[in-house]
Every structure is written in C-alpha cells, then in structure tokens.
Amino acid sequence: MDAIDKAIINRLQLGFPICASPYQRVADELGILETELLSRLQTMLTDGVLSRFGPMYHAEQMGGALTLAALKVPDERFDEVTEIVNSFPEVAHNYARTHALNMWFVLATEQPEQVAMVIAEIERLTGLTVYNMPKINEYYVGLQLEA
C-alpha cells in the first residue's frame, strides 16, 4: 500500500457520503480522479488488502441479532467444516485462527431466535460444539494508517 491507498482507507472509515456522486466527492477530497479511486479500491479488494467494502449494519437495531462464534476443528476436517459453515447465509464471515478455537465466524440473523437455530444446525452437520459469544457491549475502534 502506498500513501494514497492508506489515505483512501482512512477517509472511507470516516463514513461514505450520501449524495449523487459519492465516489467523486471522496476522490475530490483526496485530490485524485474518481477512476483512480475506483481502480485502487478494486485492486485492494482483488489483492486481499481489503476483505470487503460495504456498509456496516446494526442488525439489532433492525430487529435481528449478531453473534461471534467459534469451533475447535480438527486440522484434517478444516476444509470440510469451512464449507459447511460458509453454506449458511447467516454467516457474515469466517476465518481461521491459531488457537484451540481455530475457526471463528460471525452470524447475522433477521430475528434473535435464529441464532440458536443456526448454531444447532451447524453443530448437527459438523458434530462439533459451537462456542457462542454474543456481544455484551459494542466498541468502535477506528483504524487510521500512517501515510
């Protein structure tokens, strides 16, 4: 990442403008062309520098629920279990960790009671215990990269 990529990430974490041409407005603020902004965003997504670019919704405020969950997956079953977990539309993202609980994922459901149902189904299909870690408090941690 160069200084412009870092500036793009820093700026977009402050919020996305609600206007007819939001990318143009951000590009103007950064002193670059809109086409360069879009190209750099696509490159960062393609290269895996950014895992996603999109809105963050507060599921609870919309009547749904979010929870962080983890599994202890035997190494030889990791790909199989990943496929099962990722087959659920409620799984927002899933990632491996170097820890006894080596698979972590976020569930986002339309209704709070669906969390338990999805966890039960993942347990049934994998034969593994899902450790549910619901959010107690929410904290915002702003990432700002040095240019």
C-alpha positions in Angstrom: 0.0 0.0 0.0 1.2 3.4 -0.8 0.2 6.8 0.8 -2.8 7.2 -1.5 -4.2 3.7 -0.6 -3.8 4.5 3.1 -5.5 7.9 2.6 -8.4 6.1 0.9 -8.8 3.6 3.7 -8.5 6.3 6.3 -11.1 8.6 4.6 -13.6 5.8 3.9 -13.6 4.7 7.6 -15.0 8.2 8.5 -18.2 7.5 6.5 -19.4 7.4 3.0 -21.0 10.5 1.6 -24.7 10.3 0.8 -25.0 12.2 -2.4 -25.5 11.7 -6.2 -21.7 11.1 -6.8 -20.2 9.8 -3.5 -17.0 8.3 -5.2 -16.4 11.6 -6.9 -16.8 13.5 -3.7 -14.3 11.3 -1.9 -11.9 11.5 -4.8 -12.1 15.3 -4.8 -11.4 15.3 -1.1 -8.3 13.1 -1.7 -7.1 15.1 -4.7 -7.4 12.1 -7.1 -9.6 11.2 -10.0 -12.8 9.2 -9.4 -11.5 6.5 -11.8 -8.3 6.2 -9.8 -10.2 5.8 -6.5 -12.4 3.1 -8.0 -9.4 1.3 -9.6 -7.4 1.4 -6.3 -10.4 0.1 -4.3 -10.8 -2.8 -6.8 -7.1 -3.6 -6.6 -7.1 -3.6 -2.8 -10.1 -6.0 -2.8 -8.6 -8.2 -5.5 -5.2 -8.3 -3.7 -6.8 -9.1 -0.3 -5.7 -5.8 1.3 -9.4 -5.2 1.9 -11.6 -8.2 2.6 -14.8 -6.2 1.8 -16.0 -2.7 1.1 -19.6 -2.0 2.1 -21.9 -0.7 4.7 -22.0 -1.9 8.3 -25.5 -2.6 9.5 -26.6 -2.7 13.1 -28.7 -5.9 13.0 -30.0 -5.4 16.5 -31.5 -2.0 15.6 -33.2 -3.7 12.6 -34.8 -6.4 14.8 -32.1 -9.0 14.1 -29.1 -10.3 16.0 -25.3 -10.8 15.7 -23.0 -13.1 17.5 -19.4 -14.2 17.3 -19.0 -18.0 17.3 -16.0 -20.3 17.3 -15.3 -24.0 16.7 -12.4 -26.4 17.6 -12.0 -28.0 14.2 -9.6 -30.9 13.7 -7.0 -29.9 11.1 -7.9 -32.8 8.8 -11.6 -31.6 8.7 -10.9 -27.8 8.4 -11.9 -27.5 4.7 -15.0 -29.7 5.1 -16.2 -27.8 8.2 -15.4 -24.4 6.4 -17.7 -25.5 3.5 -20.5 -26.4 5.9 -20.3 -23.2 8.0 -20.0 -21.0 4.9 -23.1 -22.6 3.3 -25.3 -20.7 5.8 -26.4 -17.4 4.5 -26.3 -16.1 8.1 -22.5 -16.5 8.2 -21.2 -13.0 7.6 -17.6 -14.0 7.5 -15.4 -16.9 8.7 -11.7 -17.0 9.4 -9.0 -19.3 10.8 -7.1 -18.6 14.0 -4.0 -20.1 15.5 -5.7 -21.1 18.7 -7.6 -24.1 20.2 -10.7 -22.4 18.9 -9.3 -22.3 15.3 -12.4 -21.3 13.3 -14.3 -18.1 14.1 -17.3 -16.7 12.4 -20.0 -14.1 12.7 -23.7 -14.9 12.5 -26.1 -12.2 11.5 -29.8 -13.1 11.6 -33.0 -11.4 10.9 -34.5 -12.5 14.2 -32.7 -13.1 17.5 -34.1 -16.6 17.9 -32.5 -17.7 14.7 -29.0 -17.5 16.2 -29.7 -20.6 18.4 -31.3 -22.4 15.4 -28.3 -21.8 13.1 -25.8 -22.8 15.8 -27.8 -26.0 16.5 -27.8 -26.9 12.8 -24.1 -26.2 12.4 -23.5 -28.5 15.4 -25.7 -31.2 13.9 -24.0 -31.0 10.5 -20.4 -30.9 11.8 -20.7 -32.9 15.0 -18.7 -30.1 16.7 -19.6 -27.8 19.6 -20.2 -24.2 18.6 -19.0 -21.7 21.2 -21.4 -18.8 21.1 -20.0 -15.4 22.3 -22.8 -12.8 21.9 -21.9 -9.1 22.1 -22.3 -7.6 25.6 -21.0 -4.2 24.8 -20.1 -2.5 21.5 -17.0 -0.5 21.0 -15.8 1.4 17.9 -12.1 1.1 17.2 -11.1 3.5 14.4 -8.1 2.3 12.3 -6.1 5.1 10.9 -3.0 4.2 8.9 0.1 6.4 8.9 0.7 7.7 5.4 
